[in-house]
Amino acid sequence: MSRLFTRLFMVLVALVLAAPIVVVAGVSFNAQRTLTFPPVGFSFAWFGEVFTDAGWRGALLTSLAIAAGAAALAVAIAFPLAWFLWRWHAPWARVFQALGTAPFILPPVITALGFLSFWATAGFYGAPWTVVISHAIFLVTLPLVTITLGFSSVDRSLTEAAATMGADDRTVLRTVVLPLVTPYLVSGYAFAFVLSLNEYIIAYMVAGFTVETLPIKIFNALRYGYTPTMAAVTVFFVAAAALIFSLVARFGDLPRLLGAWSSKES
């Protein structure tokens, strides 16, 4: 009886979580220019507008470029930091780990205000590359956590054996450690990419309306009315996140990335 109740409860939770997505997806297929559910008619025209309309297409390309650059920079920052924390166990080294996680722990509005003050003082407010750097700093926690988990999974006997054979630290890192942590690098990049793609507050505070990402484009479009194109963009976000995380689950160790530990480590 308790098992049946648990299953019914989980089904109810799943339905509640899925309901907004179902409604938004239904709205995106409206044949008329209205946000009504159930949809009036059926049309894929609003999905096509994301790619054919110059404004929406430009916002999409801008979002993809910023997300790709920010995720790459976040991984570039997180990897040497995680390597340093794994290679040397000095107590003071944890200070760097705290600095790496601090931007993501703080409320996004506070972090965004800090970036706004910094870039405005430096005279670079509104430049597209400031959004890339700001997103990378804000999201560096995600690849830092995943890459740190990757390093912790490396059997140190392998590195010791390589060192015994005459390999220096650089060779050990390139030939032994890097292949083992590559899935965690890819996972960290994927997490940062998806969140950067959907991030609004920092992009708006850092660049205003001089850089129009998809979230900012949706906000701007609200001034001229509600169209199913907004719902189509939302479906695109959900589909992109589902695809990326499905690939991470398929080719990586998703339970471990989410914090689970194997029986050997417990």
Residue, then its C-alpha position, 0 to 999 in steps of 0.5 A: m500500500s505504501r509503495l502504491f501511495t509513493r508511486l501515485f505521489m511521484v506521478l502527481v509531482a511529475l504532472v505538476l512539474a510537467a504541466p507548465i511545459v505542456v501548456v507552453a508547448g501547446v501555446s507555441f503551436n497556435a495557428q493564430r497570433t495569441l497565447t491561448f491554451p488549448p491552441v487554436g489551430f495547429s502551426f509550426a510557423w512560430f518555430g520558423e519565425v525564430f530562424t527566419d525573423a532577423g531579430w529572433r535569429g540574431a538574438l539566438l546566434t548571440s545567445l549561442a555565441i555568448a554561451a559557448g564562449a562563457a562555458a569555454l572560459a569557465v572550464a579554462i578557469a576551473f580546470p587548473l584550479a581543480w588540478f591545483l586542489w587535487r595535486w596539492h593538499a595544503p589547507w590554504a588551497r581551499v581558499f581558492q575553492a571558496l573563491g571559485t564557488a562564491p559567485f554562484i552562491l551569492p544571489p544573481v542580482i548581487t553578483a550582477l550589480g557587482f559586475l555592473s559596477f566593475w565594468a562601468t568603472a572600467g569603461f567597458y559597459g555594454a561590450p559583448w565580451t563583458v557578458v562572456i567574462s561575467h557569465a564565465i565567472f558566475l558559472v565557473t562553480l559548475p565546471l569546478v565541481t564536476i572537474t573536481l569530482g573527476f579528479s577525485s575519481v582518478d586512481r593515484s596509483l596510476t599517476e604514481a606508476a607514470a611518475t615511476m616510469g619517468a614521466d614529469d607532472r606535465t606528461v602525467l597530466r596530459t597522458v594519464v589524468l586528462p583522458l580520465v577527466t575529459p567526461y567531467l570537462v565536457s559535463g562541466y562545459a554542458f552545464a555552464f553552456v545551458l545556464s548561460l544560454n538561459e541567463y538574463i539578469i547578469a546579461y541585462m545588467v552588464a550590457g543593457f540592451t546593447v547586447e540582445t540575447l534570447p532572454i532579453k529579446i523575450f523581455n523586449a518583445l513583451r512591450y509589443g504584445y504576447t506572441p507564440t514565438m516566445a513560447a516557441v523559444t521556450v520550447f527551444f530552451v527546454a529541448a536544448a537542455a534536455l538534449i544536452f543533459s541526455l548526452v551527459a547522462r548517456f556518455g558520462d557518469l550522471p549520478r556521480l556528477l549530481g553528487a552520488w558516490s560509489s560504494k567504494e568511496s562510501 
